[in-house]
Amino acid sequence: MMQSQRSRSKIVRRAMNGTLAGNLDPVLLRVYAARGIGSTDELNLDLRELLPVSSLDGIAAAVDLLVDARARQRRVLVIGDFDADGATSTALLVRGLRRLGFAEVGYLVPDRFRFGYGLTPEIVALAAERAPQLIITVDNGMSSDAGVAAARGRGIDVLITDHHLPGATLPEANAICNPNLAGARFPSKALAGVGVAFYVLAALTRRLADERAGAILPSPADLLDLVALGTVADVVPFDRNNRILVAQGLKRIRAGRCVAGIQALLAEGGRRLERVVASDLGFAAGPRLNAAGRLDDMSLGIECLLADDPAHARLLAMQLGQLNTERRAIEQRMNENAAAIVQRMQLDTDDLALGLCLFDADWHQGVVGLVAARAKERLHRPVIAFAPAEEPWLRGSARSVPGVHMRDVLDAVAKRQPGLLEKFGGHAMAAGLTLHRERLEEFRALFATEVARHMNREDTEGIVASDGALAPGEITLATAHTLRDGGPWGQGFPEPVFDGEFAVLEARTVGERHLKLKLRSGGDTPVLDAIAFNFVRHGRESIPRSAEVLQLAYRLDVNEYLGLERLQLVVEQLC
């Protein structure tokens, strides 16, 4: 959720990129047009509209490998990443392959604090203790040249399924399935790791059905709840293909046709199953799942997603909730520390480097990605937050802004100074890297220089994109419901935000950091409830005065309390 505050950000109204017409609510028509929707056909999110399974690059070779493994009853080990995308990908393939009759399917998740990211030789050595004959990577593997070589050297076949950008060379796996390979023809480059895993499972199911004419096999669509959770949590762009995957997954979740773990995670987050929307996956289920990988071992999260017994799933979700509470406390301390570091570096943000590197010896490497994200939101520039790893290394997590491709920036730095980066990988908006502690200052300067090649000072003025003003008669509970049902909304297809002037009738803080408001849009219009989350930080923000007129950017929200629904404005920006 964005931090509402009075800041350097300005409100800019979206251009109408589409010419949509149809029998829809006028506000919704306007919102869709601003997102480039030109035809109501583009709003059809039926599963039959999904891009063909066979069109994903590398999928034929992947299926060949899996069909052979099944026929020969080979032991399969799925090795996933330690975030929500990796956890859902792992659970999806373990569930899917087991029910398709594979003899033995297990999983292994690297301990990020011991092994770091990807399929490393050390992970292969650990995996070898289970004597797998086929390793499948999910949501990782593209930068695992040494790990793949180690596995092949032991006689273990490797199938890489991933969505991250490849490096200059590809690992010598038996098969690689990735929509972002050089020259890939798959129209959607935005699939999450779990989306790639789903496509592989769907193609495998189709091949097996064709080979066994008349056989009825479990439908991979039954696992779209996992695809929806992983896709939302990984914050990949919501192109039409991803919106279909998420919409279909949400449909199944609302109907109660989802794994027990997702039900338990949503209940732990206080969400009602029949009303779930994409943001509930992003703000309730996803963070609880991610907490396991950040602070402990993602095996706990995967076990939650693999659980079939509702009571066991609830117990695991409760443990994940406790980890998430701990994660929030650690993150808050680190964010405060990061703000103090920035303050010491330079009081005036105009003089800060355009590409910023933050480090503290006491930071937790599982949480630095969140710190980088918060600092990026405040300062409107790319940020890398570093934490100590095993001596003498630092692990960094990077978050970027539109116009600065993070992986390309790291690649340019690595080429300019060979040997500076031990390893790195990622995509446009996020990446990870390992760096020798003594070379931090050298990297800091090179990173700032490279970022400055892609942006300037004017780009650091934050922008809140608005869908324009609403008439008083449009600021209603009915409109809020219409917009809620008009999704799924997500990265690249954002939830509608509007702007307008409001008179303050009452303002007070709640929960120490949030600002609660009563507003009126003018004249005799109804009094409106509003909330600005995380408005108060360090007690420095001034509370609006009664009768003060504010320019707000806001979302319309349905606030349910004691069974009653009320309209609430969620404030994104105060000016």
Summary of the structure (lengths in Angstrom):
residues: 575
radius of gyration: 24.0
end to end distance: 18.3
largest distance: 76.8
contacts: 2044
relative contact order: 0.11
helix: 43%
strand: 20%
